[in-house]
Amino acid sequence: MNVPDTQRNGKKNNVRFRVTIVGCGIGGLTLAATISKFTIEQDGIIEVDMYESKSEVSVIGAGVGIWKRSWQVLQDLGFEEELVKREVKVPVDGESRGPIFRKSDQPTPGYDFHDHVMPYGPLGLHRPTLLEILQSKLSANCTIHTSKALVSYTVHAGDNDSGITLHFADNTTAEADILIGADGVYSATRQTMFSGLAEETGNKEYAQYARAEYSGTLAYRGPVPTEKLKEKYPQHIVLNRPKAWCGKSQHVITHPLGPYIGIILYMYRPDLSSPHLARFQNQSVIPSSRDEVLALCEGWEPELREVLECIDPDPSKVSCWVIHRVKPLPFCVLGNVGLIGDAAHAMLPHQGVGGGQAIEDAHLLGRLLTHPKAAVSSPSSPSTLPIILKLYETFRLPAAQKAAEASYDNGLMYEFNYPGLVFGDSQADPNSRGPTPDELKVLGERIGESFTWLKEGDVEGDWQKNGGRVGEDVIVAIFKRPAYDRKKRKKREGLNHRTGLYI
């Protein structure tokens, strides 16, 4: 949805401040939609400019798991009515059936060890549908600019406030009062923030947060045509329920999706010198093949291999992804610059909560930015925007990092690598290897417990509790500041024009 600048003409004199969002994915669009909904125009317009590096808003990626809290956010933005119109089943409170976990890394038939009951009936939302609805919620004060890849930003101080200049790959620039990096795991916003800090403070520890790190996990994706599998194996167990086929240091997820069965093979390969990684050559996705996936599951149970043999043989349909993540950041806000979603806390996909965490970040930040106390500086008072952004960080960063840790732990459990669950090597069956049935029973219980937090949540209640702090926290923070004289402070301390950090 590209909103022409002309739609905003005549309202410039009533602009409170300008928010620039880098990235038009789930987090960026949710933030713009939230600002659009909660802005009270008589208090002043919040102009939103969104910059997308691609030529259009991308829909690449898997479906998005919508759990209780993220569904409450989407309901707040009017999604329920939109999904009903599209005949999409919406989430429900109460338990629902999840995948069946099965030990499969053996040439003899495997066995189920955990029938997963999810504490909440989540929605698996088609990514293009999610992004389309979010775009429909943007106001006339939001503009999307495509083919704009951020390279870096600089912060500069004026007499009234600190401004931000964005520098793009096409040698153009843009200005903003607030910059929000929603630009994913390879975020240029995060890179500028932390590499700049490392350079200007002399603390090289900051540099480790600038770039994403290899998570130790590769993911192979490919579809199995449902009719092809039915023709060969009409009673196959993958046709009706998701399955998690578990083994040492890798696992396979199969999920029936109507015309095809979705297949993802996750492999834990932490060695950076592995030949599996050498092929990527700075790419995050490379082509793969059915034969490669089959070779990686050599020696696994027959029922799994039957499914893998039916993967679409078209090489363009099978791919291998290197999964990166973001180290737990010490902060995700610096001055008037903030990070949300994967830019702040990219995580492994083993609980299906990464998209939901971006939605929660964006919703809370959007509501804070539309709060009446959010304002740029005036001759009589300093800007409250850095305080508003820090409140967002306080409320959201620890929660999102906890979700990332839970997702990482789940991957270890699915692949029999979780610390403290030491599995025996001796088995009665010489063809079997790994944990015993009793050990797997304990593991299954642990997996079930790991999802219980996803049934909790009261987004509106949290806002009523935390949103009320905004006025109090802003006032306290302002009175704790040194005397407000930006010119003297600039001269006395010096402002780092790259990061906005006073030194």
N, C-alpha and C positions, 0 to 999 in steps of 0.2 A: 504494500500500500504506500505509494509515493504521494505525499500531500504537497502540492505546489506552494511555494512561498507566498503566492498571491492570496492564498486563503487566510494568511495571517496579517495581511496589510490592514492598517487602521487600528491595530490593537497594540502596536509597539510601545506606546506610552504607558500601557498598563502591565508591563512585564515585570514580574518580581525578580526572576533570575533565569539564567539559561543552563539547562542540563544537557550535556552531551553524553550519549551512550555509544560506546564502541562495541559493535556486535549485535546482529539482529537474530540471535537464536532465542532459545526459550527464556533465559534470564532477562536479556535486553528487552524483548517484546513485552514480557510480563511487567517489567518496571515501567515502561512507557504506558501500558494499558492502565496500570494502577494510578500513575500520576494523572492520566486522562480522567479517570473516574472520580478521584478525590479532590481535584483542584476546585476550589471555590472561586469563581472568576471575579467576584466583587473584591476578594482579597488580592487579586492580581494574577495574571497569567504566568504559568511556568512554561517557557518554550523548551521543547525537546527536539534535539537533532540526533538522529541515529546514523551511524556510519558502518556500512557493511562492506567487507573486502571483496566479496564476490559480486557478479553482475546482477544477481537477484537474491532474494532471501532463500537460503538453502534449506532443503528438507532432508539432507543426507543424515543417516543415523538410524538406530533401532527405534522401536516404539518406546514410549515413555511410560514408566510405571507411576501411576497416580495413587498414592496412599491417602490416609485420612486427612492429614494436615494440608497437603497440597490440593486435595479435592475441595476442602473448605475455602482455600484461596480462590480456586477457579469458580466455585459457586458464587463467591463474593463479586467476581468479575462477570457474572451472568452466563456461565458456561452450561449450566444444567439445561436451560431452555434450548440452547443451540444444539446440544448433543441429542436431545429428545427429537428435535426436528430432523436430525440426520439418522434417527433410529439406532443410535449408539447406546448400548447398555451402560448405565451410570453405576458408580460404586454403591455398595450397600454396607451398612453396619452389620457386624456379626461375622462368624467364621465362614471360611470358604476353602475349598480343596486347592492345594498347591501341588507342586511336583512330587512325584515318588522318587526317593533317593535309592540308588541301587549300586551294589558293589559289582564292578564289571571288568576289572583289569585282570582277567584270567581267561584261558582258552575254553574252559568248561562253562556251562550256563551260570550266570550270576544270580544274585538274589536281592530282594528289596530289604532295606533295613530301616527306612523311615517313610511313613505316609504323611506328608507334610500338610498340616491344617493351618492355614494362615489366619491370623487373628482379626483380619479385616478383608473384605472383598475388594481388592484394588481394581483399578481400571487400567488396562493396557491401551493407551491412547496412541493412535496413528499420528506420527510426528507432523505430516503435512496438515492434518485436520487441526491439531493443536495450534500450529503457527498461523493457519488461515483465520481461525477464530480470534486469536490474539490481535492480529492486524485489524480485524473488523472493529475492535474496541478502542482504537487510537482516535484521539480527537484531532480537530483541525490544527491544533497547536503542535502536532508532531510531524516531523518530516524525516523520511528515510532517504539517505544518499547511498547509492550503490557504487561498486568499483572504487571504494575508498579504503585502502589498506593502511592502517596506522603504522608508522615507523617509530615515532617517539612523541613526547610532549615536553613543553617547557612551562614553568610557572614564573610569572612576573608580578611584581607588586606595583600597584598604582596608589594614588593618594587616597582612594576610597576602598579598595579591596584588591585581593590577589586575583589575577586573571590567568587563564590557561590557554596556551597555543598548542594545537595539535598539528603534527607534521605527517603528511601522507606520502605514500610511495610515488604518487604522480606529481610530487613537488608542489602541491597546494597546501594551504593551511586553513585552520578554522579556529574560532575563539569560543570559549565557554567560561562560565562561572564555576561549574562543577563538572568533573569528568568521571564517568563510571565505566570501568573496564568490565564488559561482559563478553570478552573476546576469547574465551575458552582456555583450554589447557596450555596453549602456546601463546598466551597473552602478551602482546607488545606493551600493554599498559603496565602489567606486573613487571616485565623486564626493565622498563624505564624506571619504575619506582625503586626497585631493589638494587639494580646495577648503579643507579645514580647515588643511592645512599652509600653503597660500598665505596664509591669513588670519593664522595665528598666528605664522609666522616673518617675515612681511612680504616673502617671496620670491614674487612673482607668477608666476614661471616655473612653479611647481607647478600653477597653475590650468589650464594647457594639457592636462594629463593627466587632468583630472577627467571631461571629456565625450568621447564618441567623435567622430571626425572623418570627414567625407565622403571616401571613398576615390577619388572620381573615376569610379566605375563604377556603371552601372545594369544591372539584369538583368531581362529579360522571360522569363516561364515560361509554358508552355502545352503540353497534350498533343495528339498526333496519334493518332487511333484506327488501330491497325495494319491492321485489315480494310479500312478506308476507303482507306488508301494502297495496299494490295495490289490492291484492285479497280481503281483507276485506273492504277497503275504497278506491275505484279506483279514486275518485276525491279529495283525501285529499290535503289540502293546502300546506303540507310540501314537496310534491313530486317535485315541480318545483322551489321553491325559499327558500333561507335561512330564518329562522324566529327566532326572539328573543321574547320569551314568558316571560313577565315581571311581577313581583309581589313584595310584600314587603319582602325585605331581601333575595330574591333568584330569579334566572332567569334561563331559559332553552334555549340553542341554539340548533336548528336543522339545519342540512346542508345536502342537497342531494349530495351524493358522488358515483353515479353510482349504484353499486350492493347493497349499503346499505345507510341508513340515519345516519349520525353521530349525536349523542346525547351527550350534556354536560349539566349537572345540576350544577350550581354554587350556593352555599349557604353561606351567611354571618353569621358566628357563632364566634364572637370575644371572647366569654367566654372560657378561657383556661381550665376551669373545666368541660366543656360540655362533656356529655357521648359520643358524636360524636368523640371527640378527644381522649378520654381515650383508645379507641380500638387500636390506632396506635402503642403505645409502641415503640417509637423511629423509626418507619418505616414511609416512606413518601407515600407509596401506600399499600392499603389492598384490599382484595376481597370484592365485594358487590353483589347485586342481583337486578333483575327486581322488585321484591316485595318491596325491600327497597326504590327504586327510586319512585315507585308508592305511597308508604306510605308518602313520603316527599311531594308529590304533592296532597295529599288528600284535597278535597275542591276546586281544580283548575278546569278550564273549561273543558268540555267534549272533545273538539277537541285535546287538549294536551294529555289527558289521553288515548285517542285512540292510539296515537303514542307510548306512554310509555308502553302500554299493549303489543305492538309488539316487544319490546326489546328482543333480543336473550336470551332465558331462561338459556343458558349454563352459570353457575356461573363464569367460567374462562373468560368470555367475558365482565363482568361488574366489574368495579373497582372504588375505592374512593381514591382521592389524597388530601393530605394536602398541601396547597400551601404556601410556604415560600417566603420571599423576603429579600433583603438586605437594611438595614437602609441607608439613604443617607450618603455616606462616605465623610469625610472632604478632603480626597485625595485618589488616587488609585495608586500612585507611591511612592516608598521609595528607594532612591539610584538606584541600578540597578535591582530592582524588580518592576514589574507592574502587574496590574489586567485588564482584558478585559471581556466583555460580562457579563453573569450572576454573575461571581465572583465579579464584580465591581458594578453592578446595577440590580440584579434580580428583576423583576417587575411582576405585575399581567398581565393576558393575555387579558384584555378587549379592547385593541386596536390592538392586533396582531402584535406588533412591537418589541418584545424582541429579536427575532432572527435577525431582521434587524439591531438593534442597535449593536449587536455583530459583524455583518458583517462590519458595518461602523467603529467600533473601530479597528478591525483587519486590514482593508485596510489602514486607515490613519497611524496606527503604523508601518505597514510593509513598507510603502513608506518613513516614517521618518527614519527607521532603515537602509534602503538602500541608504539614502542620502550620498553623498560623505563626508559630515562633521561628520557623525557618525563614531566614532573610539575609540578604547581603548587607554590607555595612552602610551606614548613613553618617552624616556629620555628627550625630549625637550618640550613636551606638555602633559597636563592632559587629561584624558578621557572625551569625550563629551557625553557619553552614558546617564548619569543621566540627562543631560540637554535635550537631545533628548526625553527621556521618559517623562520629565516634560512638554515639548511642547505638546506631545500627550494628557496628562492629561488636560492641559489648553484648548485644542480644543474640546475634546470629553466628559469629565465627566459632565460638566453642561448641555450639550445637551441631553445626555442619561438620566440624572436625571429628566430633564423636561419631557421627554417621559414617564418615570416611573410615574410621578405625574399625567400626563394626563390619563394614563391607570387606575390608582387608582380612579380618579374622574369619569371615565366612568362607573366603576363598581357601584359606589354610585348612579349614574343616572339610570342605568338599574334596580336597586332594590329600587328605590323611597326613597333613603336615602341622596340625595345630599344636603349639607347645603345651605340655602337660597331659596330652592324650597320647601316651606312648603305646604303640601297637606292637604286639608280638610278631615274630618272624616265622615261628613254627606253626604249621597247620596240619591237621589230619589228612587233608587232601594235598598230595604233593604238587598238583597242578595249580593250587591256589596260593596266593601270597598276600601279605598285608594283615590288616586287623582281623581279630576273631569276631564271631557273631555277637558275643557279649560286649566286646569293645565298641562295636558298631551300634549297639543299642544305646550305649552311653552317648556316643557321638550324635545319634539321631535326636536324642533328648536335648542335647546342647544346641543343635541346629534349630529345633523348634523354639527354644527359649530365646534365641538370638533375634527373632522377629517380633517378640511381644511388644516392643516399644512402638511399633508402627500402628498399633490400634489406638494409641493415645493421641490426644490433641484437641485443643480448643483455640484456634487461631484468633477468633474475635475476643475471647476471654483474655488471652494474652495481651492483645492490643489494649483492651480496657485497663489492664493492670499496668503495662509498660508505657503505653501512650500517655498516661497521666503524669509520668515522670518527666516528660519532655520540658514542660514549662519550668519545673523546679530545677532540673539539671542544667538547663541553659542559663538560668539566672545565677545559680551557684558558680558555674564555670566562668561566667563573665566577671563576677565580683572577685574571683580568685586570680584573674589576670593582672599583670602589671598595668599601670596607667595606660590608657589607650591612646597612643601616639605613634602611628605607623611610621611617620617620617623619621622620628628619633630612633625608633626601633631598627629601621632599615640601616640607618647610619651606624648605630651602636653595634649591632650584631651581624649584619650582612645577611642577605637572603640568597640561598642557592637557587639560581634561576632555572636549574634543570628539574629539581625535585620539589621545590617549595619549602625546603627544610631550613629553618633558621640555624645558623652556626656561629 
